[in-house]
């Protein structure tokens, strides 16, 4: 009895033929009336979220030249996994792709790792934990402890080459959409991460330090110290409107200063110490995470800036950056973060609820060093 056997050498051609059929079939379907069409956004999502590494392996089946750039320790994906991902958008190993649309509130964790820093994966990417509104709006602050670590050290004195100065122009703007975000080591008696809020001992202190460090590197910076809790209260709104309200601050700053080139919104992550702390040359740092709003149609420009700064930071302070994540606009997630106002706008998470000011100030200095290198490199390129 004759038993047909699959020629494994021809498997790549068969898969390529299958994918070609899918593309042709999709084009055919989109020519039908509207109710049968696949939207361009659906196609874009399907094409962009398919694993790049899997695609390289797929091409490499036919031409091994392409696989030489893949990590040596990586393994080719199973053909069944590729076909499952193409057919259902379910990604093996990422449970969010299976449950993300089914569980209420799960969209809050719908983030994409654009660049993974050391140790970063989908189990420990940054997330936002809203504080209890009654506590936030009560105006009650916990008693401050460990006061000696709150002292703002003198800015470093880097040796900038001559000419590296903005001549008094304030080209960087730093603000804090969630200014109440504080740190447990400095709040006496507070152990609940969701209660790590304070009207004065909070992320604005890190913003002030970052501004001073940028200034010491020749980059004029203005730091907005608005108490966002009070701002929300005065406008009779709540936590969910914090980004629209901080947007008015950014728009006002841009309207009054045509020199603004860099805009940073500083936050504190809700992750715990193991995820948000790094030891570099014997010193403890609060890790940083760059967040890109993919709900901004021009997010690629903000992403490019984040990638450059991350690269510099990773060379100078290995392990300090947790990487870059993208957040989509969905229920409970802003997804834009005012980054549509400028191509050089970033949201930066400094540390987490368990970090102290010693660690945060060191990270602010490191970020300033990386931002300064990026900024002056860009100026040199434009001059050329």
C-alpha positions in Angstrom: 0.0 0.0 0.0 1.4 3.4 -1.0 1.7 5.9 1.9 2.4 9.5 0.9 5.2 11.2 2.9 5.7 14.9 3.5 9.0 16.1 2.0 10.4 18.2 4.9 12.7 20.1 2.4 9.6 21.4 0.7 7.9 22.4 4.0 9.1 26.1 3.8 7.6 26.3 0.3 4.3 24.9 1.5 4.2 27.3 4.4 5.1 30.2 2.1 2.3 29.1 -0.2 -0.1 29.0 2.7 0.8 32.5 3.7 0.6 33.8 0.1 -2.9 32.2 0.0 -3.9 34.1 3.2 -2.7 37.4 1.8 -4.5 36.9 -1.6 -7.7 35.7 0.2 -7.6 38.7 2.5 -7.3 41.1 -0.5 -10.2 39.3 -2.1 -12.3 39.5 1.1 -11.7 43.3 1.4 -13.1 43.8 -2.0 -16.5 42.7 -0.8 -19.1 45.0 0.7 -18.2 46.7 3.9 -19.7 44.3 6.4 -17.3 41.5 5.2 -14.2 43.7 5.1 -11.2 43.4 7.4 -10.4 46.9 8.6 -7.0 48.3 8.0 -6.4 48.6 11.7 -7.1 44.9 12.1 -4.6 44.1 9.3 -2.1 46.4 10.8 -2.5 44.9 14.3 -2.2 41.4 12.8 1.0 42.2 10.8 2.8 44.2 13.5 2.1 41.9 16.4 3.3 38.8 14.7 6.6 37.8 16.3 9.5 39.3 14.4 11.8 36.6 15.5 9.4 33.9 14.3 9.2 35.7 10.9 13.0 35.7 10.6 13.1 32.0 11.4 10.3 31.5 8.8 12.4 33.2 6.1 15.5 31.4 7.3 14.0 28.0 6.5 14.5 28.9 2.9 17.7 31.0 3.3 19.8 30.3 6.4 21.7 33.6 5.9 18.9 35.5 7.7 19.1 33.4 10.9 22.7 34.3 11.7 21.6 37.5 13.4 19.3 35.7 15.8 20.5 35.1 19.4 22.5 31.8 19.6 20.5 30.6 22.5 17.1 31.1 20.8 15.2 28.2 19.3 13.0 28.2 16.2 9.3 28.3 17.0 7.1 25.3 16.2 5.2 25.5 13.0 2.0 24.9 14.9 2.7 28.0 17.1 3.1 30.1 14.0 0.0 29.0 12.4 -2.0 29.3 15.7 -0.8 32.9 16.1 -1.6 33.8 12.4 -5.1 32.2 12.6 -6.2 33.3 16.1 -3.9 36.1 17.3 -3.2 33.9 20.4 0.5 34.1 21.3 1.8 30.9 23.0 3.4 32.0 26.2 1.5 35.2 26.6 -1.7 34.4 28.5 -3.0 38.0 28.0 -3.6 37.2 24.3 -6.1 34.5 25.4 -7.8 36.3 28.2 -7.3 39.9 27.5 -10.6 40.6 25.9 -12.6 38.4 28.3 -11.6 39.5 31.8 -12.9 42.8 33.2 -10.1 45.3 33.8 -7.5 43.1 32.1 -7.0 45.9 29.5 -5.0 47.8 32.2 -2.2 45.3 31.6 -2.5 45.4 27.8 1.1 46.7 27.2 3.6 45.9 24.5 7.3 45.4 25.3 9.0 47.6 22.6 12.5 47.2 24.1 13.1 44.8 27.0 15.5 45.9 29.6 17.5 43.5 31.7 15.1 41.1 33.4 12.0 42.6 31.9 9.2 40.4 30.6 5.4 40.3 30.6 5.2 39.2 34.2 6.9 42.4 35.6 6.2 45.2 33.2 5.0 48.5 34.8 1.4 48.9 35.8 -0.7 51.7 37.2 -2.5 51.2 40.5 -5.0 54.0 41.2 -5.1 55.2 44.8 -8.4 55.1 46.7 -10.2 58.3 45.7 -11.4 59.0 49.2 -7.8 58.9 50.5 -6.4 60.9 47.7 -9.0 63.7 48.0 -9.0 63.7 51.8 -6.0 66.0 52.0 -4.5 63.9 54.8 -0.8 63.1 54.7 1.1 60.4 56.5 3.9 61.4 58.8 7.3 61.6 57.1 10.1 59.4 58.2 13.8 58.8 57.2 14.1 62.6 56.7 17.8 62.5 56.1 17.3 60.8 52.7 15.0 63.5 51.6 17.8 66.1 51.4 18.4 67.2 47.9 22.2 66.8 47.2 24.1 69.4 45.2 23.9 68.8 41.4 26.9 67.0 39.9 29.5 69.0 38.1 30.2 67.3 34.8 32.9 68.7 32.5 30.8 69.8 29.6 32.8 70.8 26.4 32.7 74.5 25.6 29.5 75.6 23.8 27.3 73.0 25.4 24.7 75.4 26.8 21.3 76.6 25.9 22.3 80.1 27.0 19.5 80.4 29.6 16.8 79.0 27.3 14.5 76.6 29.0 14.4 73.8 26.5 13.2 71.0 28.8 9.9 70.9 30.6 9.3 68.4 33.5 5.8 67.8 35.0 4.0 65.2 37.0 0.5 64.1 36.0 0.3 62.0 39.2 2.2 64.3 41.6 0.9 62.5 44.6 2.9 59.3 43.9 5.1 58.8 46.9 7.4 56.1 48.3 6.8 53.8 51.3 10.2 54.1 52.9 9.4 57.8 53.7 5.8 57.3 54.9 5.6 56.3 58.6 3.1 53.5 59.3 2.1 53.1 55.6 2.6 49.6 54.2 -0.2 49.3 51.6 1.3 50.2 48.1 -2.0 51.7 47.0 -1.7 54.2 49.9 1.8 55.4 48.9 0.6 59.0 48.3 1.7 62.4 49.8 1.2 66.0 48.9 4.9 67.0 49.3 7.1 63.9 49.6 6.5 62.5 46.2 7.7 62.2 42.6 7.9 66.0 42.2 11.1 65.8 44.3 12.6 63.6 41.7 11.5 66.0 39.0 13.2 68.9 40.8 16.4 66.9 41.0 16.3 65.9 37.3 15.8 69.6 36.4 18.9 70.6 38.4 21.0 67.8 36.9 20.0 68.9 33.3 20.8 72.5 34.2 24.3 71.4 35.4 24.8 69.9 31.9 24.0 73.1 30.1 20.4 72.2 29.4 17.9 74.8 30.6 15.0 73.1 32.4 11.7 74.3 34.0 10.0 72.0 36.5 6.3 72.2 37.1 5.5 71.5 40.8 1.7 71.6 40.5 -0.1 69.7 43.3 -2.3 67.6 40.9 -4.5 66.4 43.8 -5.4 70.0 44.6 -5.7 70.8 40.9 -8.2 68.0 40.4 -10.2 69.1 43.5 -10.4 72.7 42.3 -11.7 71.5 38.9 -14.2 69.2 40.6 -12.9 66.1 38.8 -11.1 62.9 39.8 -8.1 60.7 39.1 -9.3 59.5 35.7 -9.0 63.1 34.4 -5.4 63.6 35.6 -4.0 63.4 32.0 -6.5 65.8 30.5 -5.8 68.2 33.4 -2.0 67.9 33.1 -2.4 68.5 29.4 -3.5 72.0 30.1 -0.2 72.6 32.0 1.8 71.3 29.0 -0.1 73.4 26.5 0.3 76.5 28.6 4.1 75.9 28.9 4.4 75.4 25.2 2.4 78.5 24.4 4.6 80.7 26.7 7.9 79.2 25.6 8.8 78.6 22.0 12.2 77.1 23.0 10.7 73.9 24.5 12.3 70.8 22.9 12.0 68.1 25.5 8.9 67.2 27.6 9.0 64.6 30.4 6.1 63.4 32.5 7.6 61.7 35.6 5.8 58.9 37.5 6.4 56.3 40.1 5.5 52.7 39.2 3.5 50.4 41.5 5.8 47.5 41.2 7.8 46.3 44.2 11.5 46.5 45.1 12.8 43.4 43.4 11.5 44.7 40.0 12.4 48.4 40.4 15.9 48.3 42.0 19.3 47.8 40.5 22.8 47.7 42.0 25.4 49.3 39.8 29.1 49.4 40.9 28.0 48.8 44.5 25.3 51.5 44.6 21.6 51.1 44.6 19.5 52.8 41.9 15.8 53.0 41.3 15.2 51.5 37.8 13.5 53.6 35.2 10.9 52.6 32.6 9.9 54.5 29.4 6.2 54.4 28.5 5.0 55.3 25.0 1.3 56.0 24.3 0.4 54.0 21.2 -2.9 55.8 21.1 -1.0 58.8 19.7 -0.9 58.3 15.9 2.6 59.7 15.8 4.0 57.5 18.6 6.9 56.2 16.5 8.7 59.6 16.9 8.4 59.5 20.7 9.5 55.9 20.6 12.6 56.7 18.6 13.6 59.3 21.3 13.0 56.7 24.0 15.1 54.1 22.2 18.1 56.5 21.8 18.0 57.5 25.5 17.6 53.9 26.6 20.5 52.8 24.5 22.8 55.5 26.0 21.6 54.6 29.5 22.2 50.9 29.0 25.8 51.6 27.9 26.5 53.9 30.9 24.4 52.2 33.5 23.7 48.6 32.6 20.6 47.2 34.1 19.1 50.6 35.1 16.6 50.8 32.3 13.7 48.3 32.5 13.1 49.1 28.8 10.3 50.7 26.8 6.7 49.6 26.8 3.8 50.8 24.6 0.3 51.2 26.0 -2.8 51.1 23.8 -5.7 53.4 24.4 -8.5 51.3 26.0 -11.0 51.5 28.9 -9.1 52.5 32.0 -5.9 53.3 30.0 -5.1 56.8 28.6 -2.9 55.5 25.8 -1.7 58.9 24.7 -0.2 60.6 27.8 -0.1 64.0 26.1 2.7 62.7 23.8 0.8 63.9 20.7 1.8 67.5 21.7 5.4 66.9 20.9 7.7 64.5 19.1 10.1 64.6 22.0 7.6 63.8 24.8 8.2 60.9 27.1 6.6 59.4 30.2 9.3 58.0 32.6 8.6 55.8 35.5 11.1 56.3 38.3 11.4 53.3 40.6 8.5 51.9 42.5 6.7 52.2 45.9 9.7 50.6 47.8 12.5 52.9 46.5 14.0 55.7 48.6 15.3 59.1 47.6 18.9 58.1 47.6 18.1 55.6 44.9 15.8 58.0 43.0 18.3 60.9 43.1 21.0 58.7 41.6 18.7 57.6 38.8 17.7 61.2 38.1 21.4 62.0 37.7 21.9 59.0 35.4 18.9 60.0 33.3 20.1 63.6 33.0 23.5 62.3 31.8 21.8 60.1 29.1 19.4 62.9 28.1 22.2 65.4 27.8 24.3 63.1 25.6 21.2 62.5 23.4 20.4 66.2 23.2 23.9 67.4 22.3 24.3 64.6 19.8 21.2 65.7 18.1 22.4 69.3 18.0 25.7 68.2 16.4 23.8 66.2 13.7 21.6 69.2 12.9 24.6 71.5 12.8 26.3 69.2 10.3 
